[in-house]
Amino acid sequence: MSVFLFPNRIKDTDFSVTRQVIALLDQHGIHALLADELAGELVDTKAVFLPQQQALAQAKQVITIGGDGTLLRIAHDCLAQSKPVLGVNLGRIGFLATCEVAELPEKLARLAAGRYTIEPRNLLHTYASSCGQVALYTIAAGVSAAYPPSIRLSVSFSKSPVLK
């Protein structure tokens, strides 16, 4: 089995967490695939470097290393290729990237053994006709009450409230 790793250079500046993930995957006989642009920084690892789209196509799963923003940057490509994603959180509160670094040994052992569940996520595609770009957002319903709300959301259609 192979897993595509998508690290955030700003969050994992020295690639220490990426190196830890590569080593843990290797212990379980799983090949770590990375984009070839990272070969210079991680040449001393057992990772395989390929063009990003080729690595993503060959991988059975994806692991992002950074936070929710990192996961969202690769989400569209993962969705298009039906690849499940495990997000490693290096930020503050991870709503999407919920695996903490301390949990990596346990979670990667479970991944290797096939003992995991896939949590479906609802995606909202928006289109802003003024700029001609498509944005991808995720809606996390039922977020833990232990965390205060980070945004307030109201949705209107033709000036009529749909959700408040």
C-alpha positions in Angstrom: 0.0 0.0 0.0 1.1 3.6 -0.6 0.0 6.8 1.0 0.5 10.3 -0.5 1.8 12.9 2.1 0.9 16.5 1.6 2.9 18.6 4.1 2.6 22.3 4.8 6.1 23.8 4.6 5.1 26.7 6.8 3.7 24.5 9.6 6.2 21.7 9.4 9.2 24.0 8.7 11.9 21.4 9.4 9.8 18.5 8.1 10.2 16.7 11.4 6.6 15.6 11.5 6.7 14.6 7.9 9.9 12.5 8.6 8.1 10.9 11.6 5.1 10.0 9.4 7.4 8.5 6.7 9.3 6.4 9.3 6.0 5.2 11.0 4.5 4.2 7.6 7.8 2.4 6.7 7.6 0.4 9.9 4.2 -0.9 8.7 5.4 -1.6 5.2 3.6 1.3 3.7 5.3 3.4 1.0 5.2 7.2 1.5 4.7 9.1 -1.7 5.5 12.8 -1.9 5.6 15.5 -4.6 8.9 15.5 -6.4 9.4 19.2 -5.5 10.1 18.0 -1.9 12.9 15.6 -2.8 15.7 18.0 -1.9 14.4 18.5 1.6 13.6 14.8 2.3 16.2 13.0 0.2 17.4 11.2 3.4 14.1 9.4 3.9 12.6 6.3 2.4 9.9 8.3 0.6 9.2 7.9 -3.1 9.1 11.2 -5.1 6.8 11.6 -8.1 5.0 14.4 -9.8 2.1 15.4 -7.4 -0.8 14.2 -9.6 1.0 10.9 -10.3 1.7 10.3 -6.6 -1.9 11.1 -5.7 -3.2 8.7 -8.4 -1.0 5.9 -7.1 -1.8 6.4 -3.4 -4.6 4.5 -1.7 -4.9 7.3 0.9 -3.7 10.8 1.6 -2.2 12.3 4.8 -2.0 16.0 5.1 0.4 17.6 7.6 -0.5 21.1 8.7 -4.0 21.9 9.6 -7.4 22.5 8.1 -6.1 24.9 5.4 -3.6 22.3 4.3 -6.4 19.7 4.0 -8.6 22.1 2.1 -5.8 22.8 -0.4 -5.7 19.2 -1.6 -9.4 18.3 -0.9 -10.6 19.0 -4.4 -8.0 16.6 -5.9 -8.7 14.0 -3.3 -12.5 14.2 -3.9 -12.0 13.9 -7.7 -9.9 10.7 -7.2 -12.0 9.3 -4.3 -9.1 9.3 -1.9 -9.8 9.3 1.8 -7.8 11.9 3.8 -6.3 11.8 7.3 -5.3 15.3 8.5 -2.5 15.8 11.0 -3.1 19.0 12.9 -0.1 21.3 13.6 -2.3 24.3 14.3 -4.6 25.3 17.1 -8.0 23.6 16.7 -8.4 21.1 13.9 -12.0 20.7 12.8 -10.9 18.7 9.7 -7.3 17.8 10.5 -8.2 16.0 13.8 -5.1 13.7 14.2 -2.6 15.2 16.7 1.1 14.4 16.4 1.1 12.4 19.6 -1.6 10.1 18.1 0.4 9.3 15.0 1.8 5.9 16.1 -1.7 4.6 17.1 -3.5 6.1 14.1 -1.0 5.0 11.5 -1.0 1.4 13.0 -4.8 1.4 12.6 -4.4 2.7 9.1 -2.0 -0.1 8.2 -4.3 -2.7 9.8 -7.3 -1.3 8.0 -9.0 -0.6 11.3 -10.4 2.9 10.6 -13.7 4.5 9.5 -14.2 7.1 6.9 -16.2 10.0 8.1 -18.2 11.5 5.2 -18.0 15.3 4.9 -20.4 17.6 3.2 -18.9 20.0 0.7 -20.3 23.2 -0.4 -19.2 24.5 -3.8 -19.7 28.2 -4.3 -19.3 30.2 -7.5 -18.7 33.9 -7.6 -19.6 35.0 -11.1 -17.8 38.4 -10.7 -14.4 36.7 -10.4 -15.1 33.5 -12.3 -13.4 31.3 -9.6 -14.8 28.4 -7.7 -14.2 28.1 -4.0 -14.4 24.9 -1.9 -15.6 25.0 1.7 -16.5 22.3 4.1 -19.3 22.4 6.6 -18.6 20.5 9.8 -21.9 19.8 11.5 -22.1 18.9 15.1 -18.8 20.5 16.2 -17.9 19.8 19.8 -19.5 22.2 22.3 -16.1 22.3 24.1 -14.9 24.9 21.6 -16.6 28.3 21.2 -18.0 29.0 17.8 -15.5 30.6 15.5 -17.9 32.1 13.1 -21.6 33.1 12.8 -23.3 32.0 9.6 -26.4 33.2 8.0 -27.5 32.1 4.5 -30.0 33.9 2.4 -31.6 33.2 -1.0 -33.1 36.1 -2.8 -32.9 38.1 0.4 -34.9 35.5 2.3 -33.1 33.9 5.3 -32.6 30.2 4.8 -30.3 29.6 7.8 -29.4 31.8 10.7 
